């Protein structure tokens, strides 16, 4: 783990960092001028979500380092756990 990640984790209590997570699914959909990206990783049932202004390359089958906040989202009246991604890096 590099110094910038350690600094971020020290400054933000709820921030979590995971390394070498295998992406099993990567979906991108347009939401106005933004693209909403949703990642599913091996061994985790919660989706990892982030937004980009441009379409991102597919991460299916790749190993990634993720920095994220645990959060929840209301979908069709159900509360589901999501991970709000702050940083994605291919490992």
C-alpha positions as CSV (number, residue, x, y, z in Angstrom):
1,X,0.0,0.0,0.0
2,X,1.5,3.4,-1.0
3,X,1.7,6.5,1.1
4,X,-1.2,8.3,-0.5
5,X,-3.6,5.5,0.4
6,X,-2.3,5.4,4.0
7,X,-2.8,9.1,4.3
8,X,-6.4,8.9,2.9
9,X,-7.3,6.1,5.3
10,X,-5.9,8.1,8.2
11,X,-7.9,11.2,7.3
12,X,-11.2,9.5,6.6
13,X,-12.4,7.0,9.2
14,X,-15.0,5.1,7.1
15,X,-12.8,4.7,4.0
16,X,-11.8,1.2,3.1
17,X,-9.1,0.0,0.8
18,X,-9.0,-3.5,-0.9
19,X,-6.2,-4.8,-3.1
20,X,-6.2,-7.4,-5.9
21,X,-10.0,-7.9,-6.1
22,X,-11.0,-9.9,-9.2
23,X,-13.8,-8.3,-11.1
24,X,-16.5,-10.7,-12.1
25,X,-18.9,-8.2,-13.7
26,X,-18.5,-4.6,-15.0
27,X,-21.5,-2.7,-16.3
28,X,-21.6,0.9,-17.6
29,X,-24.8,2.8,-18.2
30,X,-25.5,6.4,-19.2
31,X,-27.1,8.7,-16.7
32,X,-27.4,12.1,-18.3
33,X,-23.9,13.4,-19.1
34,X,-22.3,10.8,-16.8
35,X,-21.6,7.0,-17.0
36,X,-22.5,5.0,-13.9
37,X,-20.1,2.1,-13.5
38,X,-21.0,-1.0,-11.4
39,X,-18.5,-3.6,-10.5
40,X,-19.1,-7.0,-8.8
41,X,-16.0,-8.7,-7.3
42,X,-15.3,-12.2,-6.4
43,X,-16.3,-13.0,-2.8
44,X,-18.4,-9.9,-2.3
45,X,-22.2,-9.6,-2.8
46,X,-22.3,-5.8,-2.7
47,X,-21.9,-3.8,-5.9
48,X,-19.1,-1.2,-6.2
49,X,-20.4,1.9,-7.9
50,X,-18.7,5.0,-9.3
51,X,-19.3,7.7,-12.0
52,X,-17.2,8.8,-14.9
53,X,-17.8,11.5,-17.6
54,X,-16.4,9.2,-20.3
55,X,-16.9,5.5,-20.9
56,X,-14.3,3.4,-19.2
57,X,-12.5,0.4,-20.5
58,X,-14.0,-3.0,-19.4
59,X,-12.6,-4.4,-16.2
60,X,-14.1,-7.9,-16.5
61,X,-11.7,-10.5,-15.3
62,X,-9.1,-8.0,-14.2
63,X,-7.7,-7.5,-10.7
64,X,-8.2,-4.1,-9.2
65,X,-7.4,-2.1,-6.1
66,X,-10.5,-0.3,-4.8
67,X,-10.8,2.6,-2.3
68,X,-14.4,3.0,-1.2
69,X,-17.0,4.0,1.4
70,X,-19.7,1.5,2.5
71,X,-23.1,3.0,1.8
72,X,-26.7,2.0,1.2
73,X,-29.2,2.7,-1.6
74,X,-33.0,2.5,-1.8
75,X,-34.1,0.4,-4.8
76,X,-37.8,-0.3,-5.3
77,X,-38.4,0.1,-1.6
78,X,-35.6,-2.1,-0.5
79,X,-32.5,-0.9,1.2
80,X,-29.4,-2.5,-0.3
81,X,-25.7,-2.2,0.6
82,X,-23.4,-0.7,-2.0
83,X,-19.8,0.4,-2.0
84,X,-19.3,4.0,-3.2
85,X,-15.9,3.9,-5.0
86,X,-13.5,6.8,-4.6
87,X,-10.6,5.3,-6.5
88,X,-10.1,2.3,-8.9
89,X,-6.6,1.1,-10.0
90,X,-5.8,-1.9,-12.1
91,X,-3.3,-4.0,-10.0
